[in-house]
Amino acid sequence: KARLNLYWPSEGHDARLRLGLSLSCRPTNAPPANLMVACNGHPLVLEPVAGPADGLFATMESPVASAILTNMPNTIDLSCAPWSPRTTMGSPDDRELGIMVDRVEMEPLEHGEAPP
């Protein structure tokens, strides 16, 4: 689980939340990540946007309705199914890990784009 705060100076405008994810750090025999994202307690639906040919990184995004955004810090919660190097790779490392997030961006929706 991770929590971060994003300031959104455009209160009253719909936005797009974009996540850059590294896929190379999660073993293929780990359980599916089932990444869940919420903004200010409201669940968001992520859609894949792009992934390079090497398959190591992916970009996911979701529209965010202006009704749930504030001009105060907006709380973004990320959670996924954990995996352990000990159980998936036989390593002595018994930490619970998730998915590697490379970047988080929020931008206004373009004129003419459908709001969430």
N, C-alpha and C positions, 0 to 999 in steps of 0.2 A: 504494500500500500504506500501511496505517496500523496502528499497534499502540497499544493502551491497556491500562491496568491498572484493574480494578474490584475493590474490596474487597467480600467477601461474608461478613457476620457470621453467617449462618445455615447453617453447615456441616451437612450431612446433610439439607438440604431442597432439593427441586427448585425450579428458578427459571424465569423467563421473561426472555429478552433481547429488548428492543424497540429498534428503530432508527427514527429519524425521518430521512427522506431528502428532499432537495430535488431535484426532477426538472427544474426550469427551467434549470439551469446546464449541462446536457449537451445539445449540439445533436442534433437528430433524425437528422442524417446521420453522427453518430459511430457507431462500432461498438457493439453491445449491451454493456451494462456487465458482465453476468454476475457480479454481486457474490457473493463467497465470504466466509464468516465461519467462524472457528474459535475455540473457547474452550479454552485450555490445550492446544492442538494437536489438539483433536477437532473435526472439521467439523460445522457446524450447518446445518440446513435452514430457510431463512427462508420464511415464508408471508406474503403481503400481508394486512393487517388492515383498513386504511382508507386512503382518499385523498379529499381534499375535491373538490368538484365542479369546481374550477378546474384540477385535475390537476397543480398545482405541487409538492405535497408528498405523500409516501406514508409509511405506517407499516408496517414489516415486523417480524415477531417469530418467535422460535424457543424451544421449551422447552429447558432445559439440565438434564441429569440431575445429581443430587446427587453421583454417583460421580466426576464430573470437576471439581467445585467444591471449593475449599479455603478456609480462613479466612485465607490469605495473599492477596496480590494475584493475581487471576485475569487472565490475559493474553487479550485479545480481539484477534484479527488480522482485518483487513478487506482484501480485495484485489479488484480489478476490472480489466477491460480498459481500458487508457489511451486517451486521445484527445488530439490536439494542435490548438490553435486555428489553427496554420499550415496543417495539411492539411485541416481541416474547414471553415475560414472564410476562408482566404487571409490571415490575420493575420501580422504579423512575429513574434508570440509563439510560440516553439517549445517551450514547456514541455509535459510530459506530465501531463495532468490525469486525474482519475477521476470520482468521484461525490461530491456534497456531502452530508456527514452533519450533520444539524441537532442531533440529540440521541441519546444512548445511555442506556438505563435497564435495570436488572435488578431484578426484584421476585419475591417468592415466589409459587409457584403457589397458587391458591385451593384451599381444601378441596374435595375432590370432583373436581378437575380431573385428567385422566389424566396421569401422569408421562411423560416422554419415553421 
